[in-house]
Amino acid sequence: MRCDGSVQRAEEDVVEENLRLRRENQQLRDTNELLKLASAFFASELDPQRRK
């Protein structure tokens, strides 16, 4: 079995896709954390027990 350019390119594509997906996952985790914090903030603002 020989390792020609198309096989090497396919491996590079997999590596690039893996890196892209890792970046995307981190962005989604960051967004999810921000949304959790925002929802907790707004929920506390709506709490009827909280007096201003």
Secondary structure, DSSP 8 states (H G I E B T S, - for coil): ----HHHHHHHHHHHHHHHHHHHHHHHHHHHHHHHHHHHHHHHHHT-TT---
